[in-house]
């Protein structure tokens, strides 16, 4: 399974790196925004809770964190041990294609993997560098920031 197939399963990832010595938090940003692996349509809104199963509902089958980490590692060119899925974090977005789960994934190495990220068209940013992003993406960064730093 490749990273591009994630959109078929209703999932996106916000990648972050927290510096162990300083707690500096950076987010991975792509040309299309902060959601890995591919962009979302413009009509998105946060859902407070998961809708019931049925039409327009999130699938009862969800990504297993290990599979999500393995696919992300392959896509980024990293080892699976270099990633950690924040299993306690789950966001839910309403999109024109239906509800979509949002996951947070930490890059666990000491320094951010700048070269690997550049190879997939990304770069690391601080949350203060996200002013030009759409409100839904800024809110995603804020929620991950609060989750990671408490």
Steps between C-alpha positions, in 0.01 A plus 500: 500500500640842417457834671275634228241236580437654842248742356292202391473390864402832653820592683755779505806558719657806659872431544699674772845495655559594864860581585592289802733755659300820446142377435499705179205377298503507119244380252544349158356717224456405136419716198134402542485563877568311821292186444704200390484345252283698264287815507139526604226689323424854609174418676603359838379551855581340833254246636466485879429125510495204266171473312304174529572223252304509177482750218766768537651333805862425572578140419494267802829364362783734594875510445711304742777728633774255397374488140472877490856539634637241256338668200617844618855376552508353150369822349746721688795264451545446874510199726176402668673553837546867404123560524247486782124525452332702773228244569324729750450771235215476250345781305197470279432720198188536290589514130296492181610136462381413852654492848876465520722396793805706587799341672809660658837334438825592670843471340707357784860558391714755686512747209230553237565299180534805275641319194238224502218751536633712214502191275121470539449874445463602862665726753477555873323806638421643840133555580560875463587443133154361426313833476434459128341154536123450488326521841436123515871424455602761758252344742649156432846631589363666814333177614815295441710770672276487808502122501879473475600783734202476734 
